[in-house]
Amino acid sequence: MAPSTKTVLIPIAHGTEPLEAVAMITVLRRGGADVTVASVENQVGVDACHGIKMVADTLLSDITDSIFDLIVLPGGLPGGETLKNCKPLENMVKKQDTDGRLNAAICCAPALALGTWGLLEGKTATGYPVFMEKLAATCATASESRVEIDGRIVTSRGPGTTIEFSLTLVEQLYGKEKADEVSSILLVRPNPGEEYTLTELNQTNWSFEDTPQILVPIAEDSEEIEAIALVDILRRAKANVVIAAVGNSLEVVGSRKAKLVAEVLLDEVAEKSFDLIVLPGGLNGAPRFASCEKLVNMLKKQAEANKPYGGICASPAYVLEPNGLLKGKKATTHPRVSNKLSDQSHIEHRVVVDGNVITSRAPGTAMEFSLAIVEKFYGREKALQLAKATLV
């Protein structure tokens, strides 16, 4: 570890909000931080919200004497309550505060944990809207800002503010130049909090029976924010989402070394029918999809049946384009690989829907991408309700 590397602790529990945890992990690691993900449970594997499983790097009980430059608490229920009730974590966070080092929390965690522990007295803080009354009872000023900095404490509101929150933490640790560099790679929204948009051509009705059946494949080096945003948002919409691992193991290590767990191997669902197959990206993960013959054949059958499919980040360029799945379609992809698209007329658009094909650009567009899928299946009103609930 380089002498200038900053150390970060992210504790997780059963019921942690996975999109918040994963975004923190990946953005801070992109910024250069040495991030330790620690389970406060008795095992490293945790059942996060929305049926998403995560695997920590270690148990908190094994590192309670370690010193970190930053401790940052994700939200989610009952995860936030579990963090609040974890005495070793409380002691670490209080020592962090006494020693003048950074603490941060998002969603319910500012009110439930930092507030309950007395760390917000005299401070301005923010949190998830339904916890504002509880927050106001524990701090000087309850703010509705998307991110709030007061001294050595940083707070934020929910899943849709997590990337902004994490970039603020990168700036606190490494400075604005580094935060801006990471932001430009992620393609963060220029207008956070405003209504999301998409570009649609050749409008087509995406149909389903009872509940949309959606396949989200993951592979080694898949981009974690993109994968988890899809699953998180689509399950909030009540779609039936299957996470399938390409390879021989259900446990997958993503592009920033976050450990994710699939429910099935792709081989187990290769003959099943889905209303949508949608690929996360990753500059090294997408080529793994491209080299998986079963997945490519599933996508080709999806296209032949005029059923929806799509991808984000590098997947349109590395998987869809070379297999003729973007022929005659407008699409977008990550800027680093946009030269691989034969039609580059729409590469600057954040989300593009052309008939049954949907594409997007990067981790910073992942929530808009996921909401656009919700819109196609359930209508814009439902998507906007979810956008409000997640603070997009």
Secondary structure, DSSP 8 states (H G I E B T S, - for coil): --TT--EEEEEE-TT--HHHHHHHHHHHHHTT-EEEEEESSSSSEEE-GGG-EEE-SEEGGGSTT---SEEEE---TTHHHHHHT-HHHHHHHHHHHHTT-EEEEETTHIIIIIITTTTTTT-EE---GGGHHHHHTTSSEE---SEEEETTEEEE-SGGGHHHHHHHHHHHHH-HHHHHHHHHHHT--SSTTS----EEES------SSS-EEEEEE-TT--HHHHHHHHHHHHHTT-EEEEEESSS-SEEE-TTS-EEE-SEEHHHHTTS--SEEEE---TTHHHHHHT-HHHHHHHHHHHHTT--EEEETTHIIIIITTTTTTTT------GGGGGG-S--TTTT-SEEEETTEEEE-SGGGHHHHHHHHHHHHH-HHHHHHHHHHHT-
